[in-house]
Amino acid sequence: MKPLMLLFTRRDWRGSEHLPRTGGVIVATNHLSWTDPVLVSHFLFDNGRWPVFLAKSGVFGVPVVGKIIAWLRTIPVYRGTGDAARSLSAAEEALRGGACVVFYPEGTCTRDPDLWPMTGKTGVARLALATGAPVIPVAHWGAQVLLPYGSKKPRLFPRTTFRLLAGPPVDLSRYAGRSPDGDVLHEATADIMAAITVQLGELRGKQPPARPFDSESGQAPEKHSDQ
């Protein structure tokens, strides 16, 4: 895919110095389009890392595509089954083996009307606290122009500029030694999503919303009475 990315996109990549070149690392990023896994992979590959993704288990049964993603060392995600924990176990094993595992904490392309990151799911925080692997927040912008979510027709011309900003590891030190219960995991997840969101604001030149779009309810969280 790399020659196609060079042909159809311009690149504005920043922050590559924050990406460790060796050892297990978690890359946590926002999700805008079906094309952004390829575009983010281009950035990681050019900076010396092989991207290991998680994908819905059903994709592995798709002819040709299933064989390709298995060859790429993709980790299947078993949703809504007793095997769901296998995905995190496989990701943890990959991290301990020195892999660069890419997570979309939102779990799907954002449904925020203005394309800001939504609230995240706790799997990425659980893995980070279990393994001690650094979490590199990566924000990107432009993939939604190349292929808007839900569309099957890419916009190849004029060439889209794919902007990406990798930040320093998210500071999760305040959770060290604490039991990874629901509160801890949700707080750590919020820290990770906040880092991605701030970076996306920098890329877009806009102020992010005060509260993220709720990925479960499909709407912004209500303000509490003490806020």
Secondary structure, DSSP 8 states (H G I E B T S, - for coil): -HHHHHHHEEEEEE-GGGS-SSS-EEEEE----TTHHHHHHHHHHHTT--EEEEEEGGGGGSTTHHHHHHHTT-EEE-TTSTTHHHHHHHHHHHHHTT-EEEE-TTSSS---TT---B---THHHHHHHHH---EEEEEEESHHHHS-TT-SS---SS-EEEEEEE-S----GGGTTS---HHHHHHHHHHHHHHHHHHHHHHHTS---SS-B-TTTSS-----TT-
